[in-house]
Amino acid sequence: MIVSAISSLLSGLFLLVYLKFINKAIFEEILDKAHQEWEKAGMDEKAMATAEKFITPEFMFISAVIGGLIFGAILSLIVAAIMQKKQPEF
C-alpha cells in the first residue's frame, strides 16, 4: 500500500508539472475536445462552465492520487488473499 501511495503521488505530481508548466498546449487540446463532446451531448453554457471547473491540472492531480490509492488498496487486498497462510484446523 505504501508503494502504491508513493507511486500515485509521484505520477500525479508529474502530471501536474507536465500539464501546468511543460506542455500547456495539450491541456488546451483536452479542454477543446471536452467542449466538443459537451456540445454534441447538448449541454448548455452554464453546465459547461460548471463542468470546466473540474478539468484543471490540480483536479487531475487529486484524481490521479485518489485513483492510484484505490487501485493500490484493491491490488494489496487481492495479493494478501492469495498469499495468506492457512492455519491447520487441528
KANORFEN-V410187 format. One record per backbone hydrogen bond with DSSP energy under -1.0 kcal/mol. CO is the residue of the C=O (numbers start at 1). NH is the residue of the N-H. Records with the same first field share a line. If there is no record, write none. Layout:
CO=NH  NH
This chain:
1=5
2=6
3=7
4=8
5=9
6=10
7=11
8=12
9=13
10=14
11=15
12=16
13=17
14=18
15=19
16=20
17=21  22
18=23
24=28
25=29
26=30
27=31
28=32
29=33
30=34
31=35
32=36
33=37
34=38
35=39
36=40
37=41
38=43
44=48
45=49
46=50
47=51
48=52
51=54
52=55
56=60
57=61
58=62
59=63
60=64
61=65
62=66
63=67
64=68
65=69
66=70
67=71
68=72
69=73
70=74
71=75
72=76
73=77
74=78
75=79
76=80
77=81
78=82
79=83
